[in-house]
Amino acid sequence: MMEALFYHLTESTLEEALPPLLEKSLERGWRVAVQSSGEERRDALDTRLWTYRDESFLPHGTDGEATAAEQPVLLTSGPGNPNGATIRFFVDGAEPGALEGYERCVFLFDGHDAMQLEAARAHWKAMKAAGHAVTYWQQGPDRRWERKA
């Protein structure tokens, strides 16, 4: 059974919330895929991960690069898994494809975007119906994650 986590962004943007979650995933020794809604958004996240903090480096690449299979964090706009990730993040309402081989999937969604909220609800129902262990996390006023369900 796969674990499905839903992260409801209410106090920060995806660009602020995603890097620390990726760092925690790498600290746990996981290979990561981050699926966005399109190539333009993938490339914007790529730029953000190179510049989000001066004192750290988050190793990553995109699925358009020759070294995609070697990347510990791979940014993609499609359903493939060339880096053998065990955890997959879905951002900006990206549609999950086949999830075989993943231990965990994470849906990050903007609480101020009605389309992303509706998509997250649909994904929640689908993950529960498929028998996956689902948890729901929401940001508190201090931007910390609080488990709600």
C-alpha positions as CSV (number, residue, x, y, z in Angstrom):
1,M,0.0,0.0,0.0
2,M,1.3,3.4,-0.9
3,E,1.1,6.4,1.3
4,A,-0.6,9.5,-0.1
5,L,0.0,12.9,1.6
6,F,-2.0,16.0,0.8
7,Y,-0.4,19.4,1.7
8,H,-2.7,22.3,1.6
9,L,-0.8,25.6,1.1
10,T,-2.6,28.4,2.9
11,E,0.2,30.7,4.1
12,S,3.1,30.3,1.6
13,T,3.6,29.7,-2.0
14,L,4.7,26.5,-3.6
15,E,8.1,28.0,-4.3
16,E,8.5,28.6,-0.6
17,A,7.1,25.3,0.6
18,L,8.6,22.8,-1.9
19,P,12.3,23.1,-1.3
20,P,12.2,22.2,2.5
21,L,10.1,19.2,1.6
22,L,12.5,18.1,-1.0
23,E,15.4,18.5,1.4
24,K,13.7,16.3,4.0
25,S,13.1,13.7,1.3
26,L,16.8,13.6,0.4
27,E,17.8,13.5,4.1
28,R,15.7,10.2,4.2
29,G,17.6,8.8,1.3
30,W,14.7,9.0,-1.1
31,R,14.9,9.7,-4.9
32,V,12.3,12.2,-5.8
33,A,10.2,13.2,-8.8
34,V,8.3,16.4,-8.9
35,Q,5.6,16.6,-11.6
36,S,4.3,20.0,-12.6
37,S,1.5,20.9,-15.0
38,G,3.7,21.8,-17.9
39,E,7.3,22.5,-19.2
40,E,7.1,26.2,-18.5
41,R,6.2,25.6,-14.9
42,R,8.8,22.8,-14.6
43,D,11.5,25.3,-15.8
44,A,10.3,28.0,-13.4
45,L,10.7,25.5,-10.5
46,D,14.1,24.5,-11.8
47,T,15.2,28.1,-11.6
48,R,13.7,28.5,-8.1
49,L,15.5,25.4,-6.8
50,W,18.9,26.8,-7.9
51,T,18.3,30.2,-6.2
52,Y,15.9,29.6,-3.2
53,R,18.7,29.9,-0.6
54,D,22.2,31.1,-0.7
55,E,23.7,28.7,1.9
56,S,22.4,25.5,0.5
57,F,22.5,23.4,-2.7
58,L,19.6,21.1,-3.7
59,P,20.8,18.7,-6.3
60,H,18.3,18.3,-9.1
61,G,17.7,18.3,-12.8
62,T,14.9,18.2,-15.4
63,D,13.5,15.4,-17.5
64,G,14.8,17.2,-20.6
65,E,18.5,16.7,-19.6
66,A,20.7,13.8,-20.7
67,T,21.5,13.1,-17.0
68,A,17.8,12.8,-15.9
69,A,18.3,9.2,-14.7
70,E,21.1,10.3,-12.3
71,Q,19.2,13.1,-10.6
72,P,18.3,12.6,-6.9
73,V,15.4,15.2,-7.6
74,L,13.9,15.2,-11.0
75,L,11.6,17.9,-12.2
76,T,9.2,16.6,-14.9
77,S,6.0,17.6,-16.7
78,G,5.2,14.0,-17.7
79,P,4.4,10.7,-16.1
80,G,7.8,8.9,-16.5
81,N,10.2,8.0,-13.8
82,P,13.6,8.0,-15.3
83,N,15.5,8.5,-12.0
84,G,13.8,5.6,-10.2
85,A,12.1,7.9,-7.7
86,T,10.3,6.3,-4.8
87,I,8.4,9.5,-3.9
88,R,6.5,11.6,-6.3
89,F,5.3,15.1,-5.8
90,F,2.3,16.5,-7.8
91,V,2.2,20.3,-8.0
92,D,0.0,22.9,-9.7
93,G,-2.8,20.4,-10.2
94,A,-0.6,17.9,-12.2
95,E,-2.5,14.7,-13.0
96,P,-1.1,11.5,-11.5
97,G,-0.6,8.6,-13.9
98,A,0.3,5.1,-12.9
99,L,1.8,5.1,-9.4
100,E,3.2,1.6,-9.3
101,G,6.7,1.5,-7.8
102,Y,6.3,4.6,-5.5
103,E,6.2,4.3,-1.8
104,R,4.7,7.7,-1.3
105,C,3.0,10.4,-3.4
106,V,2.5,14.0,-2.2
107,F,-0.1,16.4,-3.6
108,L,0.8,20.0,-2.9
109,F,-2.1,22.4,-3.7
110,D,-2.8,26.1,-3.4
111,G,-5.7,26.8,-1.0
112,H,-6.4,30.0,-2.9
113,D,-6.9,28.3,-6.2
114,A,-10.4,26.8,-6.7
115,M,-9.2,24.5,-9.5
116,Q,-6.4,23.0,-7.4
117,L,-8.7,22.5,-4.4
118,E,-11.2,20.6,-6.6
119,A,-8.5,18.5,-8.1
120,A,-7.1,17.7,-4.7
121,R,-10.5,16.6,-3.5
122,A,-10.8,14.3,-6.5
123,H,-7.4,12.8,-5.9
124,W,-8.1,12.3,-2.2
125,K,-11.3,10.3,-3.1
126,A,-9.4,8.3,-5.7
127,M,-6.5,7.5,-3.3
128,K,-8.9,6.4,-0.5
129,A,-11.0,4.3,-2.9
130,A,-7.8,2.6,-4.1
131,G,-7.0,1.6,-0.5
132,H,-3.9,3.9,0.0
133,A,-3.1,5.4,3.4
134,V,-4.0,9.1,3.0
135,T,-3.2,12.0,5.3
136,Y,-4.1,15.6,5.0
137,W,-1.8,18.4,6.2
138,Q,-2.6,22.1,6.3
139,Q,-0.4,25.1,7.0
140,G,-1.0,27.0,10.2
141,P,-0.5,30.8,10.6
142,D,3.2,30.1,11.4
143,R,3.6,28.2,8.1
144,R,4.1,24.9,10.0
145,W,2.4,21.8,8.8
146,E,-0.5,20.6,11.0
147,R,-2.0,17.1,10.4
148,K,-5.8,17.5,10.0
149,A,-6.8,14.0,8.9
